Amino acid sequence: MNGPHPWRPTRRRLTDTLFAAVAPVAVCGLALAGLTAWAGAGKAGSPARIAVSNSRVYLPNGSGADTAAFFDVSNLGGADDRLVGVTSSATGGEITLGRRRTGGYRADVASVVVSAGRELSMSPDGLDVTLRAPAGWRAGDLVPFTLHFAHSGAVRTIAVVVRRPEQ
């Protein structure tokens, strides 16, 4: 009478068992290495957190209505975001983002990256927002603006009307 066959370790069984134990450990190690590289490259972390400060808009020169607004945009989060537009219910016409180029001319831009952990400071010599001011603005007036971001959505701010610095 033959009973159940006793299990005997063979070379093939030992190899299969070892592979079954090592394979999941190796896969977990590769996943951990990938996640470490991803986090080290700044791709992981908190989402973008946008704050807008130092909002100002120039009083138009003379009888013209064209002027520029400037904002300091801070990204306090762990991911980049993109400023894709600016709107205001208190201005007339289209509002555009633009950047001064060499030679002094201005070129419109569709959007601007606000890097994680960095600040974007708009200025007359760099990035700005152009708009048409309605008649009657005076220095000290407050103008509402909404900055639109690809990931953070709409961020509202109030800009103060200031005289252009003497050049």
Backbone as JSON Lines, residues from 0, in Angstrom:
{"i":0,"aa":"M","n":[0.84,-1.17,0.0],"ca":[0.0,0.0,0.0],"c":[0.89,1.23,0.0]}
{"i":1,"aa":"N","n":[0.6,1.98,-0.93],"ca":[1.36,3.22,-1.07],"c":[0.55,4.38,-0.54]}
{"i":2,"aa":"G","n":[1.12,5.1,0.39],"ca":[0.47,6.3,0.94],"c":[0.83,7.53,0.12]}
{"i":3,"aa":"P","n":[0.5,8.68,0.66],"ca":[0.84,9.9,-0.06],"c":[2.34,10.0,-0.24]}
{"i":4,"aa":"H","n":[2.7,10.5,-1.37],"ca":[4.11,10.63,-1.7],"c":[4.72,11.78,-0.9]}
{"i":5,"aa":"P","n":[5.77,11.49,-0.13],"ca":[6.37,12.56,0.66],"c":[7.05,13.6,-0.24]}
{"i":6,"aa":"W","n":[6.97,14.81,0.2],"ca":[7.58,15.91,-0.58],"c":[9.07,15.87,-0.39]}
{"i":7,"aa":"R","n":[9.75,15.94,-1.48],"ca":[11.21,15.93,-1.42],"c":[11.72,17.16,-2.15]}
{"i":8,"aa":"P","n":[12.65,17.86,-1.49],"ca":[13.2,19.03,-2.18],"c":[14.09,18.61,-3.34]}
{"i":9,"aa":"T","n":[13.73,19.07,-4.49],"ca":[14.57,18.84,-5.66],"c":[15.14,20.19,-6.09]}
{"i":10,"aa":"R","n":[16.11,20.12,-6.93],"ca":[16.71,21.37,-7.4],"c":[15.67,22.27,-8.08]}
{"i":11,"aa":"R","n":[14.82,21.72,-8.88],"ca":[13.79,22.5,-9.57],"c":[12.82,23.13,-8.57]}
{"i":12,"aa":"R","n":[12.36,22.35,-7.58],"ca":[11.42,22.88,-6.57],"c":[12.07,24.0,-5.77]}
{"i":13,"aa":"L","n":[13.35,23.84,-5.4],"ca":[14.05,24.89,-4.65],"c":[14.2,26.16,-5.49]}
{"i":14,"aa":"T","n":[14.53,26.0,-6.77],"ca":[14.67,27.15,-7.66],"c":[13.34,27.87,-7.82]}
{"i":15,"aa":"D","n":[12.26,27.14,-8.03],"ca":[10.93,27.74,-8.16],"c":[10.51,28.48,-6.89]}
{"i":16,"aa":"T","n":[10.8,27.88,-5.74],"ca":[10.45,28.5,-4.46],"c":[11.24,29.79,-4.25]}
{"i":17,"aa":"L","n":[12.53,29.74,-4.55],"ca":[13.38,30.92,-4.41],"c":[12.9,32.04,-5.33]}
{"i":18,"aa":"F","n":[12.59,31.72,-6.57],"ca":[12.09,32.72,-7.52],"c":[10.76,33.32,-7.03]}
{"i":19,"aa":"A","n":[9.89,32.48,-6.5],"ca":[8.59,32.96,-6.0],"c":[8.76,33.92,-4.83]}
{"i":20,"aa":"A","n":[9.82,33.74,-4.05],"ca":[10.06,34.63,-2.9],"c":[10.79,35.9,-3.32]}
{"i":21,"aa":"V","n":[11.72,35.81,-4.26],"ca":[12.56,36.95,-4.65],"c":[11.83,37.9,-5.61]}
{"i":22,"aa":"A","n":[11.0,37.39,-6.49],"ca":[10.34,38.23,-7.5],"c":[9.53,39.37,-6.88]}
{"i":23,"aa":"P","n":[8.64,39.15,-5.9],"ca":[7.9,40.27,-5.32],"c":[8.81,41.29,-4.63]}
{"i":24,"aa":"V","n":[9.89,40.82,-3.98],"ca":[10.82,41.73,-3.31],"c":[11.51,42.61,-4.36]}
{"i":25,"aa":"A","n":[11.92,42.03,-5.47],"ca":[12.59,42.79,-6.52],"c":[11.64,43.82,-7.14]}
{"i":26,"aa":"V","n":[10.4,43.44,-7.39],"ca":[9.43,44.37,-7.96],"c":[9.17,45.53,-6.99]}
{"i":27,"aa":"C","n":[9.04,45.24,-5.71],"ca":[8.84,46.31,-4.71],"c":[10.05,47.24,-4.66]}
{"i":28,"aa":"G","n":[11.25,46.68,-4.76],"ca":[12.47,47.49,-4.77],"c":[12.52,48.42,-5.97]}
{"i":29,"aa":"L","n":[12.14,47.91,-7.14],"ca":[12.1,48.76,-8.35],"c":[11.05,49.86,-8.21]}
{"i":30,"aa":"A","n":[9.89,49.53,-7.67],"ca":[8.85,50.54,-7.48],"c":[9.31,51.61,-6.51]}
{"i":31,"aa":"L","n":[9.96,51.21,-5.43],"ca":[10.46,52.17,-4.45],"c":[11.53,53.07,-5.08]}
{"i":32,"aa":"A","n":[12.42,52.5,-5.87],"ca":[13.45,53.3,-6.55],"c":[12.8,54.31,-7.51]}
{"i":33,"aa":"G","n":[11.79,53.87,-8.24],"ca":[11.08,54.78,-9.15],"c":[10.4,55.92,-8.42]}
{"i":34,"aa":"L","n":[9.72,55.6,-7.32],"ca":[9.05,56.64,-6.53],"c":[10.05,57.61,-5.92]}
{"i":35,"aa":"T","n":[11.2,57.11,-5.48],"ca":[12.23,57.97,-4.91],"c":[12.76,58.92,-5.98]}
{"i":36,"aa":"A","n":[13.0,58.43,-7.18],"ca":[13.47,59.29,-8.27],"c":[12.41,60.31,-8.65]}
{"i":37,"aa":"W","n":[11.15,59.91,-8.67],"ca":[10.04,60.82,-9.0],"c":[9.95,61.93,-7.97]}
{"i":38,"aa":"A","n":[10.02,61.58,-6.69],"ca":[9.95,62.6,-5.63],"c":[11.2,63.48,-5.63]}
{"i":39,"aa":"G","n":[12.35,62.89,-5.89],"ca":[13.59,63.67,-5.93],"c":[13.62,64.65,-7.07]}
{"i":40,"aa":"A","n":[12.92,64.37,-8.14],"ca":[12.86,65.28,-9.29],"c":[11.79,66.36,-9.1]}
{"i":41,"aa":"G","n":[11.14,66.37,-7.96],"ca":[10.14,67.4,-7.69],"c":[8.79,67.14,-8.29]}
{"i":42,"aa":"K","n":[8.54,65.93,-8.73],"ca":[7.26,65.62,-9.37],"c":[6.19,65.19,-8.37]}
{"i":43,"aa":"A","n":[6.58,64.95,-7.14],"ca":[5.61,64.54,-6.12],"c":[5.45,65.67,-5.13]}
{"i":44,"aa":"G","n":[4.47,65.59,-4.32],"ca":[4.29,66.61,-3.29],"c":[2.93,67.23,-3.38]}
{"i":45,"aa":"S","n":[2.82,68.35,-2.72],"ca":[1.53,69.03,-2.65],"c":[1.2,69.71,-3.98]}
{"i":46,"aa":"P","n":[-0.07,69.95,-4.24],"ca":[-0.44,70.65,-5.47],"c":[-0.02,72.12,-5.38]}
{"i":47,"aa":"A","n":[-0.12,72.82,-6.5],"ca":[0.21,74.25,-6.53],"c":[-0.72,75.01,-5.58]}
{"i":48,"aa":"R","n":[-0.16,75.97,-4.85],"ca":[-0.92,76.89,-3.99],"c":[-0.5,78.29,-4.36]}
{"i":49,"aa":"I","n":[-1.39,79.01,-5.02],"ca":[-1.07,80.32,-5.58],"c":[-1.5,81.44,-4.64]}
{"i":50,"aa":"A","n":[-0.6,82.42,-4.47],"ca":[-0.9,83.64,-3.72],"c":[-0.48,84.82,-4.58]}
{"i":51,"aa":"V","n":[-1.33,85.86,-4.62],"ca":[-1.04,87.05,-5.42],"c":[-0.89,88.24,-4.48]}
{"i":52,"aa":"S","n":[0.17,89.02,-4.69],"ca":[0.42,90.19,-3.86],"c":[0.97,91.33,-4.72]}
{"i":53,"aa":"N","n":[1.16,92.48,-4.09],"ca":[1.75,93.64,-4.76],"c":[1.07,93.92,-6.09]}
{"i":54,"aa":"S","n":[-0.25,93.92,-6.1],"ca":[-1.04,94.14,-7.32],"c":[-1.16,95.63,-7.57]}
{"i":55,"aa":"R","n":[-0.76,96.06,-8.76],"ca":[-0.82,97.48,-9.1],"c":[-1.09,97.63,-10.59]}
{"i":56,"aa":"V","n":[-1.72,98.74,-10.92],"ca":[-2.01,99.06,-12.32],"c":[-1.65,100.53,-12.53]}
{"i":57,"aa":"Y","n":[-0.98,100.8,-13.65],"ca":[-0.55,102.17,-13.93],"c":[-1.73,103.03,-14.37]}
{"i":58,"aa":"L","n":[-1.71,104.27,-13.9],"ca":[-2.63,105.29,-14.38],"c":[-2.24,105.57,-15.83]}
{"i":59,"aa":"P","n":[-3.18,105.58,-16.77],"ca":[-2.81,105.81,-18.17],"c":[-2.17,107.19,-18.35]}
{"i":60,"aa":"N","n":[-1.25,107.27,-19.32],"ca":[-0.61,108.55,-19.66],"c":[-1.52,109.41,-20.5]}
{"i":61,"aa":"G","n":[-1.59,110.7,-20.2],"ca":[-2.33,111.66,-21.02],"c":[-3.74,111.24,-21.31]}
{"i":62,"aa":"S","n":[-4.12,111.35,-22.59],"ca":[-5.5,111.05,-22.98],"c":[-5.67,109.58,-23.4]}
{"i":63,"aa":"G","n":[-4.6,108.8,-23.44],"ca":[-4.69,107.4,-23.85],"c":[-5.34,106.54,-22.77]}
{"i":64,"aa":"A","n":[-5.84,105.41,-23.19],"ca":[-6.49,104.5,-22.24],"c":[-5.67,103.22,-22.03]}
{"i":65,"aa":"D","n":[-4.65,103.0,-22.88],"ca":[-3.85,101.79,-22.74],"c":[-2.92,101.91,-21.55]}
{"i":66,"aa":"T","n":[-2.84,100.84,-20.77],"ca":[-1.99,100.84,-19.59],"c":[-1.57,99.41,-19.26]}
{"i":67,"aa":"A","n":[-0.88,99.24,-18.15],"ca":[-0.38,97.92,-17.78],"c":[-0.62,97.67,-16.3]}
{"i":68,"aa":"A","n":[-0.81,96.4,-15.97],"ca":[-0.96,95.97,-14.58],"c":[0.15,94.96,-14.28]}
{"i":69,"aa":"F","n":[0.52,94.89,-12.99],"ca":[1.6,94.02,-12.56],"c":[1.2,93.32,-11.28]}
{"i":70,"aa":"F","n":[1.61,92.07,-11.14],"ca":[1.28,91.27,-9.97],"c":[2.51,90.46,-9.57]}
{"i":71,"aa":"D","n":[2.65,90.18,-8.29],"ca":[3.64,89.22,-7.82],"c":[2.87,87.94,-7.5]}
{"i":72,"aa":"V","n":[3.22,86.86,-8.16],"ca":[2.51,85.6,-8.03],"c":[3.45,84.58,-7.39]}
{"i":73,"aa":"S","n":[3.07,84.07,-6.22],"ca":[3.87,83.07,-5.51],"c":[3.19,81.72,-5.6]}
{"i":74,"aa":"N","n":[3.99,80.7,-5.85],"ca":[3.49,79.33,-5.84],"c":[4.06,78.66,-4.6]}
{"i":75,"aa":"L","n":[3.26,78.53,-3.56],"ca":[3.7,77.97,-2.29],"c":[3.57,76.45,-2.24]}
{"i":76,"aa":"G","n":[3.08,75.85,-3.33],"ca":[2.86,74.42,-3.36],"c":[4.05,73.65,-3.92]}
{"i":77,"aa":"G","n":[3.84,72.37,-4.12],"ca":[4.9,71.48,-4.58],"c":[4.81,71.12,-6.05]}
{"i":78,"aa":"A","n":[3.9,71.75,-6.81],"ca":[3.77,71.46,-8.23],"c":[3.68,72.76,-9.01]}
{"i":79,"aa":"D","n":[4.21,72.74,-10.23],"ca":[4.13,73.92,-11.09],"c":[2.67,74.2,-11.46]}
{"i":80,"aa":"D","n":[2.4,75.46,-11.79],"ca":[1.1,75.86,-12.32],"c":[1.36,76.8,-13.48]}
{"i":81,"aa":"R","n":[0.31,77.19,-14.17],"ca":[0.45,78.04,-15.35],"c":[-0.61,79.14,-15.31]}
{"i":82,"aa":"L","n":[-0.18,80.4,-15.39],"ca":[-1.09,81.54,-15.51],"c":[-1.55,81.57,-16.96]}
{"i":83,"aa":"V","n":[-2.86,81.4,-17.17],"ca":[-3.38,81.3,-18.53],"c":[-4.21,82.51,-18.96]}
{"i":84,"aa":"G","n":[-4.5,83.42,-18.02],"ca":[-5.26,84.61,-18.4],"c":[-5.57,85.48,-17.21]}
{"i":85,"aa":"V","n":[-5.98,86.71,-17.53],"ca":[-6.36,87.69,-16.52],"c":[-7.63,88.37,-17.01]}
{"i":86,"aa":"T","n":[-8.6,88.55,-16.09],"ca":[-9.83,89.25,-16.43],"c":[-10.12,90.3,-15.36]}
{"i":87,"aa":"S","n":[-10.98,91.26,-15.73],"ca":[-11.43,92.27,-14.79],"c":[-12.76,92.83,-15.28]}
{"i":88,"aa":"S","n":[-13.68,92.99,-14.35],"ca":[-14.98,93.58,-14.7],"c":[-14.9,95.1,-14.74]}
{"i":89,"aa":"A","n":[-13.76,95.68,-14.32],"ca":[-13.64,97.14,-14.21],"c":[-12.81,97.76,-15.32]}
{"i":90,"aa":"T","n":[-12.46,96.98,-16.34],"ca":[-11.67,97.52,-17.44],"c":[-12.43,97.34,-18.75]}
{"i":91,"aa":"G","n":[-11.99,98.04,-19.76],"ca":[-12.64,97.93,-21.06],"c":[-11.77,97.17,-22.04]}
{"i":92,"aa":"G","n":[-12.37,96.3,-22.83],"ca":[-11.64,95.6,-23.87],"c":[-10.88,94.39,-23.39]}
{"i":93,"aa":"E","n":[-10.01,93.94,-24.27],"ca":[-9.26,92.71,-24.03],"c":[-8.08,92.96,-23.08]}
{"i":94,"aa":"I","n":[-7.8,91.97,-22.26],"ca":[-6.64,92.0,-21.36],"c":[-5.69,90.91,-21.85]}
{"i":95,"aa":"T","n":[-4.41,91.27,-22.06],"ca":[-3.46,90.29,-22.58],"c":[-2.21,90.22,-21.71]}
{"i":96,"aa":"L","n":[-1.62,89.03,-21.69],"ca":[-0.32,88.82,-21.06],"c":[0.75,89.1,-22.11]}
{"i":97,"aa":"G","n":[1.82,89.75,-21.7],"ca":[2.89,90.02,-22.66],"c":[4.23,90.12,-21.97]}
{"i":98,"aa":"R","n":[5.27,90.06,-22.78],"ca":[6.63,90.12,-22.26],"c":[7.43,91.08,-23.15]}
{"i":99,"aa":"R","n":[8.24,91.91,-22.51],"ca":[9.14,92.81,-23.24],"c":[10.27,91.97,-23.83]}
{"i":100,"aa":"R","n":[10.57,92.22,-25.07],"ca":[11.66,91.52,-25.77],"c":[12.82,92.5,-25.98]}
{"i":101,"aa":"T","n":[13.94,91.94,-26.38],"ca":[15.08,92.81,-26.68],"c":[14.68,93.78,-27.78]}
{"i":102,"aa":"G","n":[15.11,94.99,-27.64],"ca":[14.71,96.02,-28.59],"c":[13.52,96.81,-28.09]}
{"i":103,"aa":"G","n":[12.95,96.41,-26.94],"ca":[11.88,97.18,-26.33],"c":[10.47,96.85,-26.79]}
{"i":104,"aa":"Y","n":[10.31,96.01,-27.82],"ca":[8.93,95.71,-28.24],"c":[8.32,94.65,-27.35]}
{"i":105,"aa":"R","n":[6.99,94.6,-27.34],"ca":[6.24,93.7,-26.48],"c":[5.61,92.62,-27.34]}
{"i":106,"aa":"A","n":[5.68,91.38,-26.87],"ca":[5.07,90.26,-27.57],"c":[4.06,89.6,-26.64]}
{"i":107,"aa":"D","n":[2.86,89.34,-27.16],"ca":[1.85,88.64,-26.36],"c":[2.31,87.21,-26.1]}
{"i":108,"aa":"V","n":[1.95,86.69,-24.92],"ca":[2.22,85.29,-24.57],"c":[0.89,84.65,-24.16]}
{"i":109,"aa":"A","n":[0.73,83.38,-24.48],"ca":[-0.52,82.67,-24.17],"c":[-0.61,82.3,-22.7]}
{"i":110,"aa":"S","n":[0.53,81.98,-22.08],"ca":[0.53,81.57,-20.68],"c":[1.94,81.69,-20.13]}
{"i":111,"aa":"V","n":[2.03,81.6,-18.8],"ca":[3.32,81.72,-18.13],"c":[3.38,80.7,-17.0]}
{"i":112,"aa":"V","n":[4.49,79.96,-16.9],"ca":[4.68,78.97,-15.85],"c":[5.02,79.68,-14.53]}
{"i":113,"aa":"V","n":[4.38,79.24,-13.46],"ca":[4.73,79.67,-12.11],"c":[5.26,78.41,-11.42]}
{"i":114,"aa":"S","n":[6.57,78.34,-11.31],"ca":[7.23,77.13,-10.79],"c":[6.93,76.91,-9.32]}
{"i":115,"aa":"A","n":[6.91,75.65,-8.93],"ca":[6.66,75.27,-7.53],"c":[7.72,75.9,-6.63]}
{"i":116,"aa":"G","n":[7.25,76.5,-5.54],"ca":[8.15,77.09,-4.57],"c":[8.82,78.37,-5.03]}
{"i":117,"aa":"R","n":[8.35,78.97,-6.1],"ca":[8.99,80.17,-6.66],"c":[7.99,81.32,-6.73]}
{"i":118,"aa":"E","n":[8.51,82.51,-7.06],"ca":[7.67,83.69,-7.23],"c":[7.9,84.26,-8.62]}
{"i":119,"aa":"L","n":[6.84,84.7,-9.24],"ca":[6.88,85.36,-10.53],"c":[6.53,86.82,-10.28]}
{"i":120,"aa":"S","n":[7.47,87.73,-10.52],"ca":[7.24,89.16,-10.3],"c":[7.13,89.85,-11.64]}
{"i":121,"aa":"M","n":[5.96,90.42,-11.91],"ca":[5.76,91.15,-13.15],"c":[6.36,92.54,-13.01]}
{"i":122,"aa":"S","n":[6.86,93.08,-14.15],"ca":[7.48,94.4,-14.13],"c":[7.38,95.04,-15.51]}
{"i":123,"aa":"P","n":[7.6,96.35,-15.6],"ca":[7.55,97.02,-16.91],"c":[8.61,96.51,-17.89]}
{"i":124,"aa":"D","n":[9.7,95.94,-17.38],"ca":[10.77,95.45,-18.24],"c":[10.67,93.96,-18.53]}
{"i":125,"aa":"G","n":[9.66,93.29,-18.02],"ca":[9.51,91.85,-18.22],"c":[8.09,91.5,-18.57]}
{"i":126,"aa":"L","n":[7.5,90.63,-17.79],"ca":[6.12,90.19,-17.99],"c":[5.16,91.25,-17.45]}
{"i":127,"aa":"D","n":[4.08,91.51,-18.2],"ca":[3.06,92.44,-17.73],"c":[1.69,92.04,-18.27]}
{"i":128,"aa":"V","n":[0.68,92.77,-17.86],"ca":[-0.69,92.58,-18.32],"c":[-1.13,93.91,-18.93]}
{"i":129,"aa":"T","n":[-1.54,93.9,-20.2],"ca":[-1.99,95.15,-20.81],"c":[-3.51,95.18,-20.87]}
{"i":130,"aa":"L","n":[-4.04,96.38,-20.75],"ca":[-5.49,96.56,-20.7],"c":[-5.84,97.99,-21.1]}
{"i":131,"aa":"R","n":[-7.12,98.23,-21.28],"ca":[-7.63,99.58,-21.55],"c":[-8.37,100.04,-20.3]}
{"i":132,"aa":"A","n":[-7.95,101.17,-19.78],"ca":[-8.56,101.71,-18.57],"c":[-9.75,102.58,-18.94]}
{"i":133,"aa":"P","n":[-10.83,102.49,-18.2],"ca":[-11.96,103.39,-18.45],"c":[-11.6,104.81,-17.99]}
{"i":134,"aa":"A","n":[-12.3,105.79,-18.5],"ca":[-12.05,107.18,-18.12],"c":[-12.35,107.37,-16.62]}
{"i":135,"aa":"G","n":[-11.6,108.25,-16.0],"ca":[-11.9,108.59,-14.62],"c":[-11.06,107.92,-13.56]}
{"i":136,"aa":"W","n":[-10.16,107.02,-13.95],"ca":[-9.3,106.42,-12.94],"c":[-8.41,107.49,-12.31]}
{"i":137,"aa":"R","n":[-8.19,107.34,-11.0],"ca":[-7.27,108.23,-10.27],"c":[-6.33,107.39,-9.43]}
{"i":138,"aa":"A","n":[-5.17,107.95,-9.14],"ca":[-4.22,107.26,-8.28],"c":[-4.9,106.93,-6.96]}
{"i":139,"aa":"G","n":[-4.72,105.7,-6.51],"ca":[-5.34,105.24,-5.26],"c":[-6.61,104.45,-5.46]}
{"i":140,"aa":"D","n":[-7.22,104.52,-6.66],"ca":[-8.42,103.72,-6.92],"c":[-8.07,102.23,-6.83]}
{"i":141,"aa":"L","n":[-9.06,101.42,-6.52],"ca":[-8.88,99.97,-6.42],"c":[-9.6,99.29,-7.57]}
{"i":142,"aa":"V","n":[-8.92,98.35,-8.22],"ca":[-9.46,97.68,-9.41],"c":[-9.42,96.17,-9.17]}
{"i":143,"aa":"P","n":[-10.57,95.48,-9.29],"ca":[-10.58,94.02,-9.1],"c":[-10.05,93.3,-10.34]}
{"i":144,"aa":"F","n":[-9.24,92.3,-10.12],"ca":[-8.73,91.43,-11.19],"c":[-8.91,89.99,-10.76]}
{"i":145,"aa":"T","n":[-9.02,89.1,-11.74],"ca":[-9.03,87.67,-11.5],"c":[-7.94,87.06,-12.38]}
{"i":146,"aa":"L","n":[-7.0,86.38,-11.74],"ca":[-5.95,85.67,-12.46],"c":[-6.38,84.22,-12.58]}
{"i":147,"aa":"H","n":[-6.3,83.68,-13.78],"ca":[-6.77,82.32,-14.05],"c":[-5.57,81.4,-14.25]}
{"i":148,"aa":"F","n":[-5.56,80.28,-13.49],"ca":[-4.46,79.33,-13.53],"c":[-4.97,77.98,-14.03]}
{"i":149,"aa":"A","n":[-4.09,77.26,-14.7],"ca":[-4.45,75.96,-15.28],"c":[-4.89,74.96,-14.22]}
{"i":150,"aa":"H","n":[-4.23,74.94,-13.07],"ca":[-4.54,73.94,-12.04],"c":[-5.23,74.54,-10.82]}
{"i":151,"aa":"S","n":[-4.86,75.73,-10.45],"ca":[-5.4,76.35,-9.23],"c":[-6.72,77.07,-9.46]}
{"i":152,"aa":"G","n":[-7.11,77.25,-10.7],"ca":[-8.36,77.94,-10.99],"c":[-8.21,79.45,-10.88]}
{"i":153,"aa":"A","n":[-9.28,80.12,-10.48],"ca":[-9.32,81.58,-10.42],"c":[-8.85,82.09,-9.07]}
{"i":154,"aa":"V","n":[-7.98,83.11,-9.11],"ca":[-7.5,83.76,-7.89],"c":[-7.81,85.25,-8.04]}
{"i":155,"aa":"R","n":[-8.6,85.76,-7.11],"ca":[-9.01,87.17,-7.16],"c":[-8.04,88.04,-6.38]}
{"i":156,"aa":"T","n":[-7.85,89.26,-6.88],"ca":[-7.0,90.23,-6.19],"c":[-7.51,91.64,-6.5]}
{"i":157,"aa":"I","n":[-7.08,92.57,-5.7],"ca":[-7.42,93.98,-5.91],"c":[-6.11,94.73,-6.19]}
{"i":158,"aa":"A","n":[-6.07,95.44,-7.32],"ca":[-4.88,96.21,-7.67],"c":[-5.14,97.69,-7.38]}
{"i":159,"aa":"V","n":[-4.11,98.37,-6.91],"ca":[-4.22,99.8,-6.65],"c":[-3.69,100.55,-7.88]}
{"i":160,"aa":"V","n":[-4.38,101.61,-8.27],"ca":[-3.96,102.44,-9.39],"c":[-2.83,103.34,-8.9]}
{"i":161,"aa":"V","n":[-1.68,103.29,-9.59],"ca":[-0.52,104.1,-9.21],"c":[-0.03,104.9,-10.42]}
{"i":162,"aa":"R","n":[0.63,106.02,-10.13],"ca":[1.24,106.8,-11.2],"c":[2.49,106.06,-11.69]}
{"i":163,"aa":"R","n":[2.76,106.2,-12.98],"ca":[3.96,105.6,-13.54],"c":[5.18,106.29,-12.93]}
{"i":164,"aa":"P","n":[6.2,105.51,-12.61],"ca":[7.42,106.15,-12.1],"c":[8.06,107.0,-13.2]}
{"i":165,"aa":"E","n":[8.7,108.06,-12.82],"ca":[9.37,108.92,-13.8],"c":[10.49,108.14,-14.45]}
{"i":166,"aa":"Q","n":[10.6,108.26,-15.76],"ca":[11.64,107.5,-16.46],"c":[12.65,108.44,-17.07]}
